[in-house]
């Protein structure tokens, strides 16, 4: 026990504090190497770029790691995944997802680290099943909502209403979302983490002013970069198309139905040379099947030889079933060796055809 270090921590007398202590074990508490190198443009007086060494930390537990039905977090990868799943025919349209507004949030009070998943753009509906009056009224309500949220700098906290209650009588697992306004006539929907998935994160409080030399270096590096007032992702490329094109040129095709279609097309329109080669192949197979046939006669006994020579034809014997060997032809059918005629049965009834 000598040399053992004990880490003493003081924890508040609350359930949330104990949860954070236990969840801290899931995070990596430092390591032998740093996790990230952030490279800034090199200053004018030095060709070597400025490297800022950083560590990374998880902020929340991924809902995909928790096997639950229904899922803890509704998927936002696509609209089809976001809509509720109902039992019924495949042709039946899915009902709309119902989100209940439970609170308003100040926009500057929501940290981006508690938002996760892919965002979905929300617009006023253009469903053709609505009449013109209802569609116009709904459009006006949506416009008023966007204008109010943007003018007051507010977000909306939403909760998913379950499609059906759980069998135990509770409300079941629910998901939470944040609805953000935008300058256009649209809203942005993002999943937000709940208490059960949040990991502890102790952020140090920075001093009032950074060091003068470090501040001068960073400002000199950032002044060399181009500044854009509006970010346009269309001006960026990740070379994904080139990678997929080069990967598809050297990899095996993953669409077997294309190969089957091409083979079927070749079978429906065979060339004359292919027909001739098939006929020659059939002829060779017939010749091989004829060569396979052989006749094996058993050795005659002495008594049967004398009786057949002096007393005429031998008495009738129990006929043996001929042994035949099936050979497949090129046409896919089975050919059986020809059975002996009646004249041959009298002399070779004991023969076996192979």
N, C-alpha and C positions, 0 to 999 in steps of 0.2 A: 504493500500500500504506500510505500515511500515514493515521493515524487508525483503522486496523483493530483491532478488539478481538478477542482470542483468549481463549476460555474454557478454562481448564486444569482438568481434573478428574483426581483420583487414584482409580483403580479397583483393587479387590482382584483378586488373581490367581486368579480362579475363573470358571467358565463361567456361573454364575448371575449374577454381577456384570456380566459383559459383556452378557448378555441384557437386564438391566434398563437398561443404558445405551442400547442400541439401541431398546428399547421405549419409552423416555422421549421419543423423537422422535414417537411417535404421539399424545402428549398435548399439549394446548395450554399453552404456557409463559407464561401471562399475556396480557393484552390491554389495549385502550384503555378498556374499561368493565368494571365488576363484573358478575358473572353473576346474582346473587340479592340481593333485598332482603327481609329478615326483619322483619316489622312486629310489634312488641309493643304491648299495650294502653297507651294514654297514661297517664302518672302523674296523680295527683290534682291536682297543682299546675300541670299543663301540658296543654292540650288536644291538642297535637301528638303523634302516636304515635312511639314510639322505633323507629328504623330501624337494623338491623344489616346492613351491607353485606358480602356473602360472595362467594367464588369457588367454582366446582365443578370436580371432577376425576373422570375415569373411573377405575374400580378394576380392571376386567378387560375383556378382549376378548370380545365376544359370540360364542358358538359358532355362531350362525346366520350369521355373516359368513364362515365357513370351509366351503366346499363339500366335504363328505366323505360317503361312503356306506360304512358306516353313519354317522349323525350323531355328532359329537363329544360332544354332550350330549343325552341322551335327553329328549324333550319331556315336560313335565309339565302342559301345558295341559288335557289330558283323560286319562282312564284308557285310552281307545282308542289315543291317541298313545304312551302309555308302554309298552304291551304290545309284545312283539317282533313284527315282520312276518315271516310265513312264506309260502312259495309253496304254493298249493293252492286248493281250491275256496273260493268266498266263504262258503258255508254252514258251513265247518269252523271250530270255535271256536279262538281264539288261545291258544297255550300261556302259562303264567304266566311273568313276568319273574323271573329268579333273581338275587338280590343276596347277595353274600358279605361277611360281617363280617370286616374285616381289622384293626380297631384300636378301642380305646376312647379317648374324648377327655373331658377335663375341661370341664364346661359353661362355666365362667368363662374358659376359654382359647380359645374359638372366637369370632372376630370376625364380626359380622353382615355386614361388607363383603365377605367371601369367599363368601357365600351368594347365590344368584341364582335367577331363575325363579319359577314358581308352586308353592306347597307342595301336597302331597297328604296326606290323612288316611289313616292305616293302622289297620285294625280287624281283629279276628279274623274269619276267614271263616265264612260261613253257606251255603256251597255245598251244594246238596241231594244231590250225588253222594257225599258222605261219609256214612259210617254214624254212629250216635249216639256210639259209643264213641270213634271217632277225632275227632269234632268236640269232644267234651268234653275229651279229652286235649289237643287243640290250643288250646282256650280256656284251660285251666289254664296251659299254657306261655306263652301271650301275656300272661296276667295276671301271672305271675311275672317276665317280662321287663320289663314296665312298672314294676312295684314295685321291682325291683332298680335300674333306671336312675334312677328318681326319688329313691330313698332315698340312693343314692351320688352323685347329681348328675353323672351321666355321659351322654355322647352316644356313638353308634356311627357309625363310619366304614364305609361300604359301597362295594363295587365291583361293577359289573355284570359278570356272566359272559356272554361272547358266545354267541350261539346256535350259530354255526359258526366254525371257525377260518378265518383268512385263507388265501388261496392261496399266499402267500409263506412260510407256515410260522410267522409270528409270531402274537401274540395279538390283533392288531388294535387299533383305537382303543377305549378303555374310558371309562366315565363313573363319577364318584364322587358319593356322596350322604352326607348327615348325617341320622341318625335321632334325633329329640328326643322325650323323654317328656313327658307332660302329666298333669294331675290326674285326668283321666277315663281310661277304659279304651281309650286310643287313642295312637298315635304320629304324629309329624309328619315327613314326608320332604321334604328340600330338597336341590337340587343344590348342590354345592360346587365351587369353581374349582380347577383344577390349575395346575401350574407353567407350562405352556405358555401359559395364558390370563391369568395374573396380570400386572398392570401395576405399575410402581414407585409407591410412595406414601410420601413422607417426611413424617411427622407431627411437628410441633414439640412439644417437651416444655413444658408450661405451668409457670409459676412456682408457688410454694407457695400464695400467696394473691392474688386479683385486687385491683385498685384499690378503695379503700373507696367512693368516690363512684359508680363504675360498679356495684359490687355492691349498693349501696343502691337505685339506679335500677331495676335488673333485678328485684330482690326486690319492689319496690313494684309493678312491672308484672305480675308473675306472681301476686301476691296477689289481683288483681282477677278472675282466671279461675276458673271452676267446676272443681272437682276430682272425678273419678270414680274409685271404687275398682276397678271392673271396666269395661273398655271394651266397649260394645255397638254394633256397626256398624249395627244396625237403627234406631238413633236418628238416623242421618245419612242425608242424601239429596243426591244430585248433580244432581237435576233431569233425569236421563237419560230417564225416561219422558215427561216433558213435551216435551223436545226431539225425541224420536223421533215423538211424536204430531203436533207442529206441522210437522215435516219431511215426514211422510207425507201431510199434508193439502194441501201445496202442490207436491209432487213427482209425477211420472208414476208410475203403477203399475208395479211390477217383477215382476208375476206374470201373464204373458201367458196362462197356462192358464185363469185366471178369465175373461178376456175371451173366449177360445175357447168356454168352457162356456156363457157367456151368449149368444154368437152362435148356438151349436148349439141352445140352448133356443128362441131366437126363430125359427129355421128349422123346427123340428119343430112349432111351434104358431103358424103365421102367421095374421094377422088377415085378415078378408074384404077390407078395403080394400087390403091389400098384394097379395092375389091379383088384384084388379081392376086395380091399377096395373101388375102384371106382364103381364097380358093386353093392356092398351093399349100397353105398350112393345113387346110382340111384334108387334102389328099394325103399329105404325109402322116397325119394322125390316123387316117383310116388304114394306111399300110402298116403302121406300127401296131394297131389293134389286131390286124389279121395275123401278124407275126407272133402275137402273144398267145394265140390259141395253140394248144398242144393236146395230143391224145395219149393217154397212159393206159395200157392194157395190163391186167394182172396175169401172172403166170398160170397157165392151165394145169389142173391136177391130172394125175395119170388115169384115175377112174373115169373122169369126165371125158378124157381123150379116147379111151377104148370104147366107152358106151356110145359116143357120138360117131365112131367109125363103124361099129358093127350093128348096132340096133337102130340106126337112123338118127333123127334129130333128138337132141337131149330134151329131157322134160322141162317144163316151164319153171323158171326161177323167179324169185322175188326181185322185181325190177329195182334198180338203184336210181336214185335221183342224180341227174347229171350236175356236176359242179361247174358253174359258169363264173367267169370273171367279167365284171362290168368295166367298161372303158368309156371315158367321157370324150365326146367329140367336140369340135370347135364351136358348134352351134349351141352348146350348153345342155343338150339332151343326153340320155344314157343309152348305149347300144349294148344289147345282149348277144352273145355268140349264138349263131343259128343252131336250132335243135336238130338232131339227126333224124333222117327220114325213117319210114317204117321198114324199108329194106335194110337200112343200116342198124336198126334196133335189134334185129335178129342176130346179127353177128357182133355188134359192138355195144350191147346193152350194159356191159360192165365198164365201159370207157368213161373217163372223167374229162370233161372239157374245161380247160383252165384259160 
